[in-house]
Amino acid sequence: MKKLGLMLLAGALSVGVAVAQDSVKQDTKDAGHDTKQAGKDVGHATATGAKDTGHATKDAGKDVGHATATGAKDTGHATKTAAKDTGHATKDAGKDVGHATATGAKDVGKGTEDAGKDVGHATKKVFGDDKSKSTNTSKPTPQ
């Protein structure tokens, strides 16, 4: 009986080892399938994320382009208006300077004329009228 017991024990152990080997094989197979599926899922997520990022980048680029064009247009209009205003201000300032120069020159001329008259009157007072002294009856002194 001992032999039979040993044989039964050996048979049971070999069935247990065979079942354990099948279980490890199946676990390894399942792990491979799970890894493969996880890889596919990551690939799909990466592709979707890249596609969404590409669209967002494209839309942002369009928005930046439109904003840049609008800003440049506004800057151009502002520059044109500022140049126009500067031109008008320069023109007006030139007119004002011209008028002031003309008025100043006129005032200086009038002042010079008045001063000349005053000097003439003062000279007449001091030296008298030359017309009345022109009737000189004296003889020249010989030398």
Order of alpha helices (4+ residues) and beta strands (2+ residues): alpha
